[in-house]
Amino acid sequence: MITFVATTRKKRDTSMTAVISNTGTASIPGEFHYWKNLPTPRIQRARKVFRRMFGIDPDLPEQVINTYAASYYEADPVAEAFVDDAYINGNPAHGRAMLDMALEKGIDAVVDAPESMKRLFAERDKAPAWLDMDMVRHGAKVFRRFGPELFNFFGAITLEGYTNNSVVKPLILTGAYAGDGTKGRFLETAAFWVDISEPGGLEPAGDGWKTTMRVRVMHVFVRRRLMSHPEWKMDEWGVPISQADALVTLMAGCIAPGYFLRVAGFRTSRDDILAMMHFWRYVGHLMGVQPPWYPETVEDGLKFSFMAFASGAGKAGDDGVMLCRSFSEAFRPLERPDASLLDRIQAGVDHRIHQGFVNFFVSKTTRKRSGIPSAGLWWFYPLASAPLVFGAETLRQHFPKVDDMLDTMTRYRRRKWLERHMEKRKAEYTAVSQFTR
């Protein structure tokens, strides 16, 4: 069932409005190629595979597709206004201090909070009409059930999106996923996934509740800097970190693991996937991702995912290749004289598992184009662990105490994975101070 979800967003009233309105752009960016790609043999083959896999046609109504395409020009006006008042037109250090205080003690503790900040926190604190917190908690539990293997999986499937400039250019220009910064930024993202999916993470004052706001504000700074960068082509790509690209990220967080990690032994049901969709919808809401249409059924989520796949222009070129190569080698062990033998072995295993996931879930075409090396027998790692995972999943479904025990174990494994790779560093969620070019 296709439904449009009404939002309470106000019209843009920040400086971003002027920038966008003066570009003379059409309502759909030039590199949104869904209609152009649809009749091509590649997409027609993909349609047949989609029908065989899911038993439905992948087509969304034209109105939904056009609404989505236009959202490449939608940003986050509520957070933009706060950044203007507290950081751009005010004292940046004081703006950061106000944000920290509001997150730790509540907005009422900020005595000189500007009206834009009050609006931002009021929007966050007001539960949307569609919110079902029990469903959010269910989705969070399903999400963390995948353990640290989910981090490898997400990193791998992201490489398939590194052919589109609206995704690639922000990462390349900020250096977020290029060169030496690749692993560090990815680990911050993994820490974000942990924060939002821990029990109570999205409850008021939870770690995820706070982190979503920090990331939301960080995105405003990145967007502002990219908008003024000479390489950014708004006619072709829309605004940086748009509502459209953000919606793709939300759907990738639920549809992709819900289906594709079944090959690794996970037994996700339709209700599990639907709960993850609701979980990610709420995460998006807290981060300012409030599109006019959001998939409310698993079928719509699948159709949206196909549409996003089919709409890519594939023009990222060498920048996309650089990102793929950087990420495929991100976990290669570094020479550390103080590392113990056990640490060196663990680092080597982590690197091989990482390469195994990349080789297994990334297409041969992408790997060949990007020069990603073979993982050898580690290619089979997701399959090799499947019998054990399947057995644990089966027990979990039948015995609630086993389910609770496995949840505790998986949370522990995620934390240890993060501690091992981040060492003593903390996720900061701050925008880069300068661009790479």
Steps between C-alpha positions, in 0.01 A plus 500: 500500500637838399424783737633852530602604847424860589778682678495803724805660343489870437617655178869578493570835661876482524780610274494156341171606338660784316785284379265238360244738355767689307645199322236478231492124540217276391314306767692183415883491497676421175661181629171342609483249214211273597290567191806495275631173645168316518497360142868397503585127488677518838195636682262272313706200613494636853121529483470133411727400787299720736173334395645152548643585842207688650197406289397861431561763233756763606306801372404789725236753385639783289385755758707330770809486278475865401441605861807305604713646219399854596613433858861518379442873549364461854738552794428559871366856548436468874859401581632748241331787683655395832848481349452846347404653833733314735809440288512707181361829637605432857796359691577146376650394835192627681277326247673171568472557875127569469451181301696295754302643790165444329588139425618427853258708709212587268418806295357683804850505651622726216389840628600691186382243245392669174149432370645288220659269758173472690322408175765239421469328837120535504486321165723223630316462830150482351420141405363477144147362463623182330751407772466161672781472757441127553561453129811719520635285786426185300681643198800602710527150646484342154763745375749423776437127459729506195795583724829647373457304177246765408776761497693301239182445299400867496850605402497253213162583349575872518764452231226432245376856555840653429410558136270794573636850551242612756636226727865504399582871486422579868722210607784586262504875559484468878741205502252311719547165327817559306860421582613477861172635636291214364517267797458775759185642341357152447558416865313817600211380287513158667496671841190688385331170405577364846374812679163506326431126530599432860207446742368846585720660236216696342317574822526860630853558639625174341839497329343458157249775573791740558718369217232552235496872581879530488508331159210715379685821585823365352318434172393864484862615515608250235209601278579871531864457411426274205235737363766768457762263358582567133472131413145461631244487214155553645329474161633147471506370860259707708608628842766310696369243749149544362177346621518266200847363574414474870189294422714255302723463806201432726365230269844342462505465878202267504415347161857398413596314821147367543521309174863457401635390838267201486778333302716540813244306704290782645128422509339841463124489455281752318396640838868538592573692180191719543610577857846600374336727244309669782814520712692671220208730424519630857879531484453702183236718662736586786771587246275726294428245227126550460414434135146550363485127424643212698450128421254359753496139379778254424383491137530877470844482660610245242359706214670812629832315522464391137414854392807637680717236331354572156530879523879527525690685229828320570713810435718512811800365309840499670362650820274199545786264425717674761231458766457131420874435520538698821224312674605156378841555664377693805557214745842395377712453816751774577847423626496561875812401695306498827226265371484155657494184291130457580428857391684447171311178432166664581578798275588264215178304546291819509662614175428167330139494621460856370638399159282188502184706542610741227570214258178317584251789490657734244443416134785371288456799268552748784795309642670477163441868417637607838795263509384332821723198570369148540432382854583140410317248717386777733238570231306213661505645852134619499395150390737314731346655809142449376428159662599625845303822457197313366505265799520788746222684318277192516553463874437870547163476329380220729650591838467857635780450753734393221391809306593723795832321550593532131404869504735558795781309329456688172503837673822398674659393170409832337651700786821294499531537122471878532742518794756293313495720192440842654744431783463799733354737243144628541257574219481880469251556213657826388533634148845504340689828529614508138430327171738264325494717188 
